[in-house]
Amino acid sequence: MQVWGLVALCIALSLLPVLAWGSLFLYKHNEKKDLVIKTFIFAAISVIPLVCYRLLWGVLPGAQLNEYFSTIINFQIFQSSLPLNLLVLFVTIGIVEEYLKHFVASKVDKSEIDNIDDAIEFSIIAALGFSFAENAFYFIDVYQNLEVTMFWKVVVFRSLFSTLAHVIFSSIYGYHFGLALFAKPLTKQRYKMGFVTSTNRLLARLLSKLKVRESDLFMDEQRFLGLFLAASLHAAFNVFLELNQVAVVLPMLFFGLYYVLYLISKKENHINLNQNKKRPDKAGLEWSNF
């Protein structure tokens, strides 16, 4: 197959899971099409640094993080079936990929995010854009280096499972990003609804003396928690795949899917918390902040 024909085929195959999973998670949403497309495209572009790094392996073998980690970590885990340096590599990849996806989602104009569900939605769009580009590059590489039968197996697996995994991890990060984004109104809401214990009141007094706002602390806490959970789950997913533990991966994805659908349907996540809505002509992506 000619190069351009292969590229077109892999792009088309990469679009199929995007349309399938996107229709499941986003069919009820009605965001601006140009904003959705921009988020998707920039998320796809964010894959390029990782692809360039991968291409360096053939030119500069020393550029592989796996080789670097093996020089400082030289023992194995999981009954000697997985070197610890690979585990560190998977964790690193998980952190980098989740941060890249979230970085794109976080650049959406905050005036366009009215509630926590919107934050989850744009995180899902970023995940679909990222997985689209990643799958396209991966399919091209597999087709050129493996048998055709293996190529179609990879296409099916990544379409069904890898794309879903990206959506799940980004949704969890998006949920906590939404909590962080609306830290001020949520903190006030906790006080109004009486969800503040004596311990929390004591902490609030201590923070006020230290001139640290509780909402700022809550915001930083949620940002860290979102990245930690998403990256940890991403790393675990990669590790179990490396160990061929499909019996662990499938339940992990099933419960992850259930949890994401729960977050999307949760009424509290649809409450309008945005008090700084801009005029329609001012909405968009804050790429000037890059």
C-alpha positions as CSV (number, residue, x, y, z in Angstrom):
1,M,0.0,0.0,0.0
2,Q,1.3,3.5,-0.9
3,V,2.2,5.8,1.9
4,W,-0.7,8.3,1.4
5,G,-3.2,5.5,1.1
6,L,-1.9,4.0,4.4
7,V,-2.1,7.4,6.1
8,A,-5.7,7.9,4.8
9,L,-6.7,4.5,6.0
10,C,-5.2,4.9,9.5
11,I,-6.8,8.3,9.9
12,A,-10.2,6.9,8.9
13,L,-9.8,4.0,11.3
14,S,-8.8,6.4,14.1
15,L,-11.9,8.5,13.5
16,L,-14.3,5.5,14.0
17,P,-13.7,5.1,17.8
18,V,-13.8,8.9,18.2
19,L,-17.3,9.0,16.6
20,A,-18.5,6.0,18.5
21,W,-17.3,7.0,22.0
22,G,-18.0,10.6,21.4
23,S,-21.6,9.9,20.5
24,L,-22.0,7.9,23.8
25,F,-20.5,10.6,26.1
26,L,-21.4,13.8,24.3
27,Y,-24.7,13.3,22.5
28,K,-26.6,15.5,25.0
29,H,-24.2,18.4,25.0
30,N,-24.6,21.4,22.7
31,E,-21.3,23.3,22.9
32,K,-20.1,25.6,20.1
33,K,-18.8,23.5,17.2
34,D,-15.8,25.7,16.6
35,L,-14.7,25.5,20.2
36,V,-15.2,21.7,20.1
37,I,-13.2,21.4,16.9
38,K,-10.4,23.6,18.2
39,T,-10.1,21.6,21.4
40,F,-10.0,18.4,19.5
41,I,-7.3,19.6,17.0
42,F,-5.0,21.1,19.7
43,A,-5.3,17.9,21.7
44,A,-4.3,15.9,18.6
45,I,-1.4,18.3,18.0
46,S,-0.2,17.7,21.6
47,V,0.7,14.2,20.7
48,I,3.4,15.4,18.3
49,P,6.1,15.9,21.0
50,L,5.7,12.3,22.1
51,V,5.8,11.0,18.5
52,C,9.0,13.0,17.9
53,Y,10.5,11.6,21.1
54,R,9.7,8.1,19.9
55,L,11.3,8.8,16.5
56,L,14.5,9.8,18.3
57,W,14.9,6.2,19.6
58,G,16.1,5.0,16.2
59,V,18.6,7.9,16.0
60,L,19.7,8.3,19.6
61,P,19.1,5.0,21.5
62,G,20.2,6.8,24.7
63,A,17.2,9.0,24.5
64,Q,15.0,6.1,25.7
65,L,13.8,6.8,29.2
66,N,13.6,3.0,29.6
67,E,17.4,2.8,29.1
68,Y,18.0,5.7,31.5
69,F,15.8,4.3,34.2
70,S,17.4,0.9,33.9
71,T,20.8,2.4,34.8
72,I,19.4,3.6,38.2
73,I,16.7,1.0,38.9
74,N,17.8,-2.5,38.2
75,F,15.5,-4.9,40.1
76,Q,12.2,-6.4,39.1
77,I,8.7,-6.6,40.5
78,F,5.6,-8.7,39.9
79,Q,7.5,-12.0,40.3
80,S,10.4,-10.8,38.2
81,S,8.1,-10.4,35.1
82,L,8.3,-6.6,34.9
83,P,11.4,-4.5,35.6
84,L,10.8,-1.7,37.9
85,N,12.4,0.7,35.4
86,L,9.5,-0.1,33.1
87,L,7.0,0.6,35.9
88,V,8.6,4.0,36.4
89,L,8.5,4.6,32.6
90,F,4.7,3.8,32.5
91,V,4.1,6.2,35.4
92,T,6.0,8.9,33.6
93,I,4.1,8.3,30.4
94,G,0.8,8.4,32.3
95,I,1.7,11.7,34.0
96,V,2.9,13.3,30.7
97,E,-0.1,12.2,28.6
98,E,-2.7,13.1,31.2
99,Y,-1.1,16.5,31.7
100,L,-1.0,17.2,28.0
101,K,-4.7,16.4,27.6
102,H,-5.6,18.4,30.6
103,F,-3.4,21.3,29.5
104,V,-5.5,21.6,26.3
105,A,-8.8,21.3,28.2
106,S,-7.7,23.9,30.7
107,K,-7.2,26.5,27.9
108,V,-10.9,26.5,27.0
109,D,-12.3,30.0,27.8
110,K,-13.5,29.7,31.4
111,S,-16.6,31.7,30.4
112,E,-17.7,28.6,28.3
113,I,-17.5,26.3,31.3
114,D,-20.7,26.8,33.3
115,N,-20.5,23.7,35.6
116,I,-18.5,20.7,36.5
117,D,-20.1,18.7,33.7
118,D,-18.8,21.1,31.1
119,A,-15.2,20.6,32.5
120,I,-15.7,16.9,32.1
121,E,-17.0,17.4,28.6
122,F,-14.1,19.4,27.3
123,S,-11.7,16.9,29.0
124,I,-13.4,14.1,27.0
125,I,-13.1,16.1,23.8
126,A,-9.3,16.5,24.5
127,A,-9.0,12.8,25.2
128,L,-10.7,11.9,21.9
129,G,-8.4,14.3,20.0
130,F,-5.3,12.9,21.7
131,S,-6.3,9.3,21.2
132,F,-7.2,10.0,17.6
133,A,-3.7,11.2,16.8
134,E,-2.0,8.6,18.9
135,N,-4.0,5.8,17.2
136,A,-3.3,7.1,13.7
137,F,0.5,7.2,14.3
138,Y,0.4,3.8,16.1
139,F,-1.6,2.2,13.3
140,I,0.8,3.4,10.7
141,D,3.8,2.1,12.7
142,V,2.1,-1.3,13.3
143,Y,1.1,-1.7,9.6
144,Q,4.7,-1.1,8.5
145,N,6.3,-3.4,11.0
146,L,3.9,-6.2,11.7
147,E,1.6,-8.6,9.8
148,V,-1.7,-7.5,8.5
149,T,-3.6,-9.9,10.9
150,M,-1.8,-8.3,13.8
151,F,-2.6,-4.8,12.4
152,W,-6.3,-5.4,12.5
153,K,-6.1,-6.9,16.0
154,V,-4.4,-3.8,17.2
155,V,-7.0,-1.6,15.4
156,V,-9.8,-3.4,17.2
157,F,-8.2,-3.4,20.6
158,R,-7.1,0.3,20.6
159,S,-10.5,1.3,19.2
160,L,-12.5,-0.5,21.8
161,F,-10.2,-0.2,24.9
162,S,-7.4,2.3,24.5
163,T,-9.6,5.1,23.4
164,L,-12.1,4.3,26.1
165,A,-9.2,4.3,28.7
166,H,-8.1,7.8,27.5
167,V,-11.7,9.1,28.0
168,I,-12.0,7.5,31.4
169,F,-8.8,8.9,32.8
170,S,-9.4,12.4,31.3
171,S,-13.0,12.4,32.7
172,I,-11.7,11.8,36.2
173,Y,-9.1,14.6,35.7
174,G,-11.8,16.8,34.2
175,Y,-14.1,16.2,37.2
176,H,-11.5,17.4,39.6
177,F,-10.5,20.2,37.3
178,G,-14.1,21.4,37.5
179,L,-14.1,21.2,41.2
180,A,-10.9,23.3,41.2
181,L,-12.3,25.8,38.7
182,F,-15.3,26.5,40.9
183,A,-13.5,26.3,44.2
184,K,-14.9,29.6,45.5
185,P,-18.6,28.9,45.0
186,L,-18.3,25.3,46.1
187,T,-16.5,26.3,49.3
188,K,-19.2,28.9,50.0
189,Q,-21.9,26.3,49.2
190,R,-20.4,23.9,51.8
191,Y,-20.8,26.5,54.5
192,K,-24.3,27.3,53.5
193,M,-25.4,23.7,53.4
194,G,-23.8,23.0,56.8
195,F,-21.2,20.5,55.5
196,V,-18.5,22.1,57.7
197,T,-17.4,20.2,60.7
198,S,-15.7,21.6,63.8
199,T,-12.4,20.3,62.4
200,N,-12.9,22.2,59.1
201,R,-13.8,25.4,61.0
202,L,-10.6,25.1,63.0
203,L,-8.7,24.6,59.8
204,A,-10.4,27.6,58.2
205,R,-9.4,29.8,61.2
206,L,-5.8,28.5,60.9
207,L,-5.7,29.3,57.2
208,S,-7.1,32.7,57.7
209,K,-4.4,33.5,60.2
210,L,-1.8,32.3,57.6
211,K,-3.6,34.4,55.0
212,V,-4.4,31.3,52.9
213,R,-7.9,31.1,51.5
214,E,-9.6,27.8,51.9
215,S,-10.9,28.0,48.4
216,D,-7.3,28.3,47.1
217,L,-6.2,25.3,49.2
218,F,-9.2,23.3,47.9
219,M,-8.4,24.3,44.3
220,D,-4.7,23.1,44.5
221,E,-5.9,19.9,46.3
222,Q,-8.3,19.0,43.5
223,R,-5.8,19.8,40.7
224,F,-3.2,17.5,42.3
225,L,-5.8,14.8,43.1
226,G,-7.1,14.9,39.5
227,L,-3.6,14.4,38.0
228,F,-2.6,11.8,40.6
229,L,-5.7,9.7,40.0
230,A,-5.6,9.9,36.2
231,A,-1.9,9.3,35.9
232,S,-2.0,6.4,38.4
233,L,-4.9,4.7,36.6
234,H,-3.2,5.3,33.3
235,A,0.0,3.7,34.6
236,A,-1.9,0.8,36.0
237,F,-3.6,0.2,32.7
238,N,-0.3,0.2,30.9
239,V,1.3,-2.2,33.4
240,F,-1.5,-4.7,33.2
241,L,-1.5,-4.6,29.4
242,E,2.3,-5.2,29.5
243,L,1.6,-8.2,31.7
244,N,-1.2,-9.4,29.4
245,Q,-3.6,-9.2,32.3
246,V,-6.7,-8.7,30.3
247,A,-8.8,-10.2,33.1
248,V,-7.8,-7.1,35.1
249,V,-8.0,-4.6,32.3
250,L,-11.6,-5.3,31.3
251,P,-13.2,-4.9,34.8
252,M,-11.0,-1.8,35.2
253,L,-12.5,-0.3,32.1
254,F,-16.0,-1.5,32.9
255,F,-16.1,0.2,36.4
256,G,-14.3,3.2,34.9
257,L,-17.0,3.6,32.3
258,Y,-19.7,3.2,34.9
259,Y,-18.1,5.9,37.1
260,V,-17.8,8.3,34.2
261,L,-21.4,7.9,33.2
262,Y,-22.3,8.4,36.8
263,L,-20.4,11.7,36.9
264,I,-22.0,12.9,33.7
265,S,-25.5,12.1,35.0
266,K,-24.9,13.5,38.5
267,K,-27.3,16.4,39.0
268,E,-24.9,18.4,41.1
269,N,-22.4,18.5,38.3
270,H,-25.0,20.3,36.1
271,I,-25.6,23.2,38.5
272,N,-24.5,26.6,36.9
273,L,-21.6,27.9,38.9
274,N,-20.2,30.4,36.4
275,Q,-20.8,33.9,37.4
276,N,-18.4,35.5,34.9
277,K,-20.1,34.7,31.6
278,K,-18.7,36.6,28.7
279,R,-20.5,37.9,25.6
280,P,-20.6,35.2,22.8
281,D,-18.2,37.1,20.6
282,K,-15.6,36.9,23.4
283,A,-15.7,33.2,23.9
284,G,-13.1,30.8,22.7
285,L,-9.8,29.3,23.6
286,E,-7.3,31.1,25.7
287,W,-4.3,30.3,23.5
288,S,-2.7,33.6,24.4
289,N,-2.0,32.1,27.7
290,F,0.3,29.3,26.3
